[in-house]
Amino acid sequence: MYHSLEDEIGTKYKKLWLYGGTGDYLILNDVVVNPASVDNLMFGIKNVHFPYFGQVNDAVTADKLTNCKDNTSDNTAANCPENADLGWYIKLTDQKKVVAEPSLADNIVYYPIYKPSSKNNLSCGSGDAYICAVDAECGTNISSRFPGNPNKHKGEECYFVGTGVLSKLVIHGSKIYANITEKSENPNKDDLVVIESLGAGTNTFRSSWRENF
């Protein structure tokens, strides 16, 4: 992992969730890695002990990500984690990578995604940029709900926003903002991504995950 985790208190079970993603940030256009050996993921992990303390297993007996629900193919919320489940994960296809810490608003977690361009092009950052929206507690990819989403760009579920690598997404009001290294689909400024969020239009600023009891 190359980026920090995002966190929130879930609205359904009031547990502490941590969100993150994987991908080799040093070799963005690497498409040689065998997908049968390496999975890049978007994931949400729940602290089932929160707000109390619980026993943490050592490395040999620790819980694995496979103890979470695989929601890669779930677009209907049929596979939502229950209260006792440890979380969810979604596998990324075609050597896609999460390129920054995810962002949260209105119980939706947004991931900046990079898809390498081709096996013959090893230049840095010349692939496609997407934003994936995932239900924070259910782990369901809800990117198809983006207003004005030109659905299924190159067969992809997530929202295509341009060419290049995205920065961390900033959510303000009803908009999602991000810088991009190559060219945005934004007709007004080609180095800035601006799209409508899926939330209720609230401003989200986080300074701490601590909750008072």
C-alpha positions as CSV (number, residue, x, y, z in Angstrom):
1,M,0.0,0.0,0.0
2,Y,1.3,3.5,-0.9
3,H,-1.4,5.7,0.6
4,S,-3.1,6.4,3.9
5,L,-6.4,4.9,5.0
6,E,-9.6,7.0,5.3
7,D,-11.9,6.4,8.2
8,E,-15.5,7.0,9.4
9,I,-18.0,5.8,12.0
10,G,-20.5,3.7,10.1
11,T,-24.1,4.9,10.1
12,K,-25.7,1.4,10.3
13,Y,-23.8,-0.3,13.1
14,K,-21.8,2.6,14.5
15,K,-18.5,0.8,14.0
16,L,-15.2,2.3,13.0
17,W,-14.4,1.6,9.3
18,L,-11.1,2.0,7.5
19,Y,-11.0,2.4,3.7
20,G,-8.1,2.0,1.3
21,G,-6.8,0.6,-1.9
22,T,-3.8,-1.0,-3.5
23,G,-1.6,-0.6,-6.6
24,D,2.1,-0.1,-7.4
25,Y,2.4,3.6,-7.4
26,L,6.0,3.6,-8.5
27,I,5.3,1.7,-11.7
28,L,1.9,3.0,-12.7
29,N,1.9,1.5,-16.2
30,D,3.0,-1.9,-15.3
31,V,0.8,-4.4,-17.0
32,V,3.2,-7.3,-16.9
33,V,2.2,-8.6,-13.4
34,N,0.2,-11.8,-13.7
35,P,-3.4,-11.0,-12.5
36,A,-3.7,-14.6,-11.3
37,S,-0.9,-13.8,-8.8
38,V,-1.7,-10.1,-7.8
39,D,-5.0,-8.5,-7.1
40,N,-5.4,-4.8,-6.6
41,L,-8.3,-3.9,-4.4
42,M,-10.7,-1.3,-3.1
43,F,-11.6,-2.3,0.5
44,G,-13.4,-1.4,3.7
45,I,-12.4,-3.0,7.0
46,K,-14.5,-2.8,10.1
47,N,-13.2,-2.7,13.7
48,V,-15.8,-5.0,15.3
49,H,-14.6,-4.1,18.8
50,F,-15.1,-0.3,18.5
51,P,-15.6,1.7,20.7
52,Y,-14.1,-0.8,23.1
53,F,-10.8,-2.7,23.0
54,G,-10.5,-6.3,21.8
55,Q,-7.8,-8.9,21.5
56,V,-5.6,-8.6,18.4
57,N,-4.2,-11.8,17.0
58,D,-0.5,-12.2,16.1
59,A,0.6,-12.3,12.4
60,V,0.3,-16.0,12.1
61,T,-3.3,-16.2,13.3
62,A,-4.5,-12.8,12.2
63,D,-7.7,-12.4,10.2
64,K,-7.2,-12.2,6.4
65,L,-8.8,-10.0,3.8
66,T,-10.5,-13.1,2.5
67,N,-12.5,-13.1,5.8
68,C,-14.3,-10.0,4.3
69,K,-17.0,-10.3,1.7
70,D,-15.9,-10.3,-2.0
71,N,-18.2,-7.7,-3.6
72,T,-16.4,-7.6,-6.9
73,S,-19.5,-8.7,-8.8
74,D,-22.2,-7.3,-6.5
75,N,-24.0,-4.3,-8.0
76,T,-27.3,-4.9,-6.2
77,A,-26.3,-4.7,-2.5
78,A,-27.2,-8.4,-2.2
79,N,-23.8,-9.2,-0.5
80,C,-23.7,-6.5,2.2
81,P,-21.6,-7.3,5.2
82,E,-23.6,-8.1,8.3
83,N,-22.8,-6.8,11.8
84,A,-20.4,-9.7,12.6
85,D,-18.6,-9.5,9.2
86,L,-15.1,-7.9,9.0
87,G,-15.7,-5.8,5.9
88,W,-15.7,-6.0,2.1
89,Y,-13.4,-5.8,-0.9
90,I,-13.7,-5.2,-4.6
91,K,-11.0,-6.6,-7.1
92,L,-9.8,-4.2,-9.8
93,T,-9.3,-5.7,-13.3
94,D,-6.9,-4.8,-16.1
95,Q,-4.0,-3.8,-13.7
96,K,-6.0,-0.8,-12.4
97,K,-4.5,0.9,-9.4
98,V,-5.9,3.1,-6.6
99,V,-3.7,6.3,-6.8
100,A,-4.6,8.2,-3.7
101,E,-6.3,8.0,-0.3
102,P,-10.1,7.5,-0.8
103,S,-12.5,10.3,0.2
104,L,-15.8,9.9,2.1
105,A,-19.0,11.8,2.1
106,D,-22.6,10.8,3.0
107,N,-21.7,7.2,3.6
108,I,-20.1,6.9,0.2
109,V,-16.4,6.3,-0.4
110,Y,-14.8,7.6,-3.6
111,Y,-11.7,6.1,-5.1
112,P,-9.4,7.7,-7.7
113,I,-8.4,4.9,-10.1
114,Y,-5.8,4.7,-12.8
115,K,-5.9,2.2,-15.7
116,P,-2.6,1.6,-17.7
117,S,-2.9,2.4,-21.3
118,S,-1.4,-0.6,-23.1
119,K,1.3,-3.3,-22.9
120,N,3.4,-1.3,-25.4
121,N,3.3,2.0,-23.6
122,L,5.4,2.2,-20.4
123,S,5.3,6.0,-20.1
124,C,4.1,7.2,-16.7
125,G,0.6,8.5,-16.4
126,S,-0.8,8.1,-19.9
127,G,-3.6,5.8,-19.1
128,D,-7.3,6.4,-18.2
129,A,-8.6,8.0,-15.0
130,Y,-11.8,6.9,-13.3
131,I,-13.7,7.7,-10.1
132,C,-15.4,4.7,-8.4
133,A,-18.1,5.3,-5.9
134,V,-18.8,2.6,-3.3
135,D,-21.4,2.3,-0.6
136,A,-19.2,2.7,2.4
137,E,-20.8,-0.1,4.6
138,C,-22.3,-2.3,2.0
139,G,-19.3,-2.4,-0.4
140,T,-21.4,-2.1,-3.5
141,N,-20.1,-0.3,-6.5
142,I,-22.7,2.4,-7.2
143,S,-20.7,4.4,-9.8
144,S,-23.5,4.0,-12.4
145,R,-25.6,6.5,-10.3
146,F,-23.3,9.4,-11.1
147,P,-25.4,12.3,-12.6
148,G,-24.5,12.5,-16.3
149,N,-22.3,9.5,-16.2
150,P,-21.4,8.5,-19.8
151,N,-21.9,4.9,-18.8
152,K,-19.6,2.0,-19.6
153,H,-16.7,4.0,-21.1
154,K,-14.6,1.2,-22.7
155,G,-16.8,-1.3,-20.8
156,E,-15.8,0.1,-17.4
157,E,-18.3,0.4,-14.5
158,C,-16.6,3.5,-12.9
159,Y,-16.9,7.1,-14.1
160,F,-14.3,8.0,-16.7
161,V,-13.0,11.5,-16.0
162,G,-10.0,11.9,-18.3
163,T,-6.4,10.8,-19.1
164,G,-3.7,10.7,-16.5
165,V,-3.3,10.2,-12.8
166,L,-5.8,11.8,-10.3
167,S,-4.9,13.5,-7.1
168,K,-6.9,12.8,-3.9
169,L,-10.5,13.7,-4.4
170,V,-11.9,16.7,-2.6
171,I,-15.6,16.8,-1.9
172,H,-17.2,20.2,-1.3
173,G,-20.9,20.8,-1.5
174,S,-22.4,18.7,-4.2
175,K,-19.1,18.5,-6.3
176,I,-16.1,16.3,-6.5
177,Y,-12.8,18.0,-7.4
178,A,-9.4,16.5,-8.4
179,N,-6.3,17.5,-10.3
180,I,-5.2,15.3,-13.1
181,T,-1.8,15.0,-14.8
182,E,-2.9,14.8,-18.4
183,K,-6.3,15.9,-19.7
184,S,-9.6,16.1,-18.0
185,E,-13.0,15.7,-19.6
186,N,-13.9,19.0,-18.0
187,P,-14.6,21.4,-20.9
188,N,-13.6,24.5,-18.9
189,K,-10.2,23.4,-17.5
190,D,-8.3,20.4,-18.8
191,D,-6.2,19.9,-15.7
192,L,-9.1,19.9,-13.2
193,V,-11.8,17.2,-12.8
194,V,-15.2,18.5,-11.6
195,I,-18.2,16.1,-11.4
196,E,-21.4,15.9,-9.3
197,S,-21.2,13.7,-6.2
198,L,-23.8,11.2,-5.2
199,G,-24.4,12.6,-1.7
200,A,-26.8,15.1,-0.3
201,G,-24.7,18.1,-1.0
202,T,-23.2,18.5,2.5
203,N,-19.7,19.8,3.1
204,T,-17.4,17.2,4.6
205,F,-14.2,18.2,6.5
206,R,-12.5,15.6,8.7
207,S,-9.9,16.4,11.3
208,S,-10.2,13.3,13.6
209,W,-11.9,9.9,13.7
210,R,-12.3,10.2,17.5
211,E,-15.9,10.0,18.7
212,N,-17.0,11.1,22.2
213,F,-19.0,8.7,24.5
